[in-house]
């Protein structure tokens, strides 16, 4: 038996640019936050790409470690690539390395964060 198209309520399939999630997090009263709320209420089905998976991971890193969003994206890229080390010249990340490493471990990633000179010494040994 054929059923009419509206017999089963279908949710629209929507591709959401990942910036929307970042804006929703940074600006809780924004229209982006309203879109995320609608998603959480199952008003539509979100379609994501591999890049969106990376950006969602970056958002988790950002929330947990309280680092700059672009730094969170770089660290998430290292996690996504299954890196063992994250090498940086960013002093803010280096200062927070132990905490970030701990936060990443809680998210299931085991990455060591090093400054350039420290990594050179590590590899030489």
C-alpha positions as CSV (number, residue, x, y, z in Angstrom):
1,X,0.0,0.0,0.0
2,X,1.3,3.4,-0.9
3,X,1.1,6.1,1.7
4,X,0.8,9.8,1.0
5,X,4.0,11.7,1.2
6,X,3.1,13.6,4.4
7,X,2.0,10.3,6.1
8,X,5.4,10.1,7.8
9,X,6.6,13.4,9.1
10,X,9.8,14.1,7.3
11,X,12.3,16.5,8.7
12,X,14.1,18.7,6.2
13,X,17.7,17.8,5.6
14,X,19.9,20.9,6.1
15,X,23.6,21.5,5.7
16,X,24.8,23.9,8.4
17,X,28.0,25.8,7.9
18,X,30.2,25.1,10.9
19,X,30.6,28.8,11.6
20,X,27.0,28.7,12.7
21,X,28.0,26.4,15.6
22,X,30.9,28.7,16.6
23,X,28.7,31.8,16.6
24,X,26.0,29.9,18.5
25,X,28.5,29.1,21.2
26,X,30.2,32.5,21.3
27,X,26.9,34.5,21.1
28,X,24.1,32.7,23.1
29,X,21.5,35.2,22.0
30,X,22.2,35.0,18.3
31,X,20.1,33.6,15.5
32,X,22.8,31.0,15.1
33,X,22.0,29.8,18.6
34,X,18.3,29.6,17.6
35,X,19.2,27.4,14.7
36,X,21.1,25.1,17.0
37,X,18.2,25.0,19.4
38,X,15.9,24.0,16.5
39,X,18.4,21.2,15.6
40,X,18.4,20.0,19.2
41,X,14.6,19.9,19.1
42,X,14.8,17.6,16.0
43,X,13.1,20.2,13.8
44,X,15.4,19.2,10.9
45,X,18.2,16.8,10.2
46,X,21.7,18.2,9.9
47,X,24.0,17.1,7.2
48,X,27.7,17.5,8.0
49,X,30.9,16.9,6.1
50,X,34.3,15.7,7.3
51,X,35.2,19.3,7.8
52,X,32.3,19.7,10.1
53,X,33.4,16.8,12.2
54,X,36.7,18.5,12.5
55,X,35.1,21.8,13.5
56,X,32.9,20.1,16.0
57,X,36.0,18.5,17.6
58,X,37.5,22.0,17.6
59,X,34.5,23.3,19.4
60,X,34.9,20.6,22.1
61,X,38.6,21.5,22.5
62,X,37.7,25.2,22.7
63,X,35.1,24.6,25.4
64,X,37.3,22.3,27.4
65,X,40.6,24.1,27.2
66,X,39.5,27.7,26.8
67,X,42.0,28.5,24.1
68,X,41.5,30.7,21.1
69,X,39.1,29.2,18.5
70,X,41.7,29.1,15.7
71,X,44.1,27.4,18.1
72,X,41.4,24.9,19.0
73,X,40.9,24.2,15.3
74,X,44.6,23.5,14.8
75,X,44.8,21.2,17.8
76,X,41.6,19.4,16.6
77,X,43.3,19.0,13.2
78,X,46.2,17.2,15.0
79,X,43.7,15.0,16.8
80,X,41.8,14.2,13.6
81,X,45.1,13.3,11.9
82,X,46.0,11.1,14.8
83,X,49.2,13.1,15.5
84,X,51.3,12.1,18.4
85,X,52.8,15.6,18.8
86,X,51.5,19.1,18.3
87,X,54.4,21.5,17.7
88,X,53.9,25.3,18.1
89,X,55.5,28.6,18.5
90,X,52.5,30.0,20.3
91,X,53.5,30.8,23.8
92,X,50.0,30.8,25.1
93,X,49.5,27.2,24.0
94,X,52.9,26.2,25.3
95,X,52.1,27.7,28.8
96,X,48.8,25.7,28.8
97,X,50.3,22.6,27.3
98,X,49.8,20.3,30.3
99,X,46.2,21.3,30.8
100,X,45.4,21.0,27.1
101,X,47.1,17.6,27.0
102,X,45.0,16.5,30.0
103,X,41.8,17.9,28.4
104,X,42.6,16.1,25.1
105,X,43.2,12.8,27.0
106,X,39.7,13.2,28.4
107,X,38.4,13.5,24.9
108,X,40.2,10.4,23.9
109,X,43.4,11.9,22.3
110,X,46.9,11.4,23.4
111,X,48.9,14.2,22.0
112,X,52.0,15.9,23.4
113,X,52.3,19.6,23.0
114,X,55.8,21.0,22.5
115,X,57.5,24.2,21.6
116,X,59.9,24.0,18.7
117,X,63.2,23.8,20.7
118,X,61.7,21.2,23.1
119,X,60.6,19.1,20.2
120,X,64.0,19.2,18.5
121,X,65.6,18.0,21.8
122,X,62.9,15.2,22.1
123,X,63.6,14.0,18.6
124,X,67.4,14.1,18.9
125,X,67.4,11.7,21.9
